[in-house]
């Protein structure tokens, strides 16, 4: 909170000194104690129950797409909680610091957060929610569901899949370390130029922000390659393009965006890094650079990134709605076309983020129209979901309730987005919290779909359903909190409240600020309900055991597998006969059909190298942030050594023999869980090349 100066440098520790640890800040003292207690409980539990080997073998070194997906979602949920706490701090600060005569505590003139600390909080909030909460959660769903939906054993590149996870984790770790060592960026989640340049931010906050995003974005790019190849090359026999489930279509389109957009972000951050570390002037207006170059590069990535998040959400809704309407999805072909239309138009709208920057009416007009065009394919999707629900026998389970709430948020965010697409309106409300409320409608659509996906696919992964009763309590508290907070925020935007205020100077805003704070209280209660839901569900798991299709009306291929899904996914590669394969088999009485024989299955071997490379990447990022050059050199050399070791690794996996598969399928039929791989030593592993 106080490192807004270059400070000393030493060959051993770079810029790192004891003063970098904000041990005098009471807020961070409490945060550190809480984090330490949680860490001790987790580590202590693992040691007490002697699960170190289990976690290393089954999770940390796993290349199983389902376990990697679960770890992505866990990381995303942890970061979602951290981002929520940041949001709670901002809302509380604005209530406490309303008006010029508001008192202050904890050393703050108004409220409880000094301005520089408040700047870091809102910068971390945006960065975390977009890149370290929403992105990992949706990537997790893609990892879990897509191979099952297309009838594949795993991802095309299992090792690279694990590497992508641990690079993302390394970025999240750097964000969390910035809480306790140094500070975080105070230049907003977008990295407002020139605030991120060295003269304006000589501390390490911008470096934490920059390297965390840079490292994690490499993981996201690798994952995009993996997803595209998996969908194109690994579909089961009969899984033609127009039999592909909509979620797999949206995954394909979103990862095409990811593959082409994230390198642009990498270039923008690399140029910023050159300015900060090498003394170049790409973005410094006074030295021949151009501030708007960064703004364009960032938003050329940034707005496709919005659809990188939204398209998988549309895919989740397209799986949940038909299941609980007991009908095929209306307008399948138009849904696919709309998906790729949205992905294409996403590259033509970035300038609407800075209509106020002085571009001419021709440029503003073009981007205004392009932005409005997104509403056409999005409207197609909304009408298709509506027609799917028309005259359907809707079952209002928890996943369906989240899906319905997601549609409400899509309408609220979409309609206000159409308003903001008009340059004249945008000029009026551009820097107000109206824009924040609009954007949060879209981000909370992602959250709603994430909880729909969690409750929908949870029994498929873990073999038991989550508590419906507590799930509905959680839903109503969370959805009510969302409506209360952001209805008030839309109103405050029209009343003229601008963004990023560490104190709110207009006392007339106080009623709506209090309404927002009440909404945050509802959010807090919803978190308690979520925790109770998990505890009750685990306690009652024996009586809530799930079969292959726990909902009874599912339609796609993943629901043919036992629950929980065995590590090999399918005992025999399925033959796909139609679009909604499970619904077709159920209609013809074939959903429980068993093969008359089994064939050997090739499986990839676990590897500890991805988690090691991820750890070394976090160390390298930390060393670069603090300019500890010897540590940066050692860690990058160690990463290169790991890559070389991997290149000489001749272990190409092993084969499950027909007898083993038959025995495991027999165990599954009696209720035994075989989601874990059998323990195979290196000497007993059967290499694929031998067969």
Secondary structure by P-SEA (a helix, b strand, c coil): cccccccccccccccccccccccccaaaaaaaaaaaaaaaaaaaaaaaacaaaaaaacccccccaaaaaaaaaaaaaaaaaaaaaaaaaaaaaaaaacccccccccccccccccaaaaaaaaaaaaaaaccccaaaaaaaaaaccccccccccccccaaaaaaaaaaaaaaaaaaaaaaccccccccccccccccccccccccaaaaaaaaaaaaaaaaaaaaaaaaaaaaacccccccccccccaaaaaaaaaaaaaaacaaaaaaaaaaaaaaacccccccccccccccaaaaaaaaaaaaaaaaaaaaaaaaaaaaaaaaaacccccaaaaaaaaaaaaaaacccccccccccccccaaaaaaaaaaaaaaaaaaaaaaaaaaaaaccccccccaaaaaaaaaaaaaaaaaaaaaaaccaaaaaaccccaaaaaaaaaaaaaaaaaaaaaaaacccccccccccaaaaaaaaaaaaaaaaaaaaaaaaaaaacccccccccccccaaaaaaaaaaaaaaaaaaaaaaaaaaaaaaaacccccccccccccccccccccccccccccccccccccccaaaaaaaaacccccccccccbbbbbbbbaaaaaaaaaaaaaaaaaaacaaaaaaaaaaaaaaaaaaaaaccccbbbbcaaaaaaaaaaaaaccccccccccccccccccccc
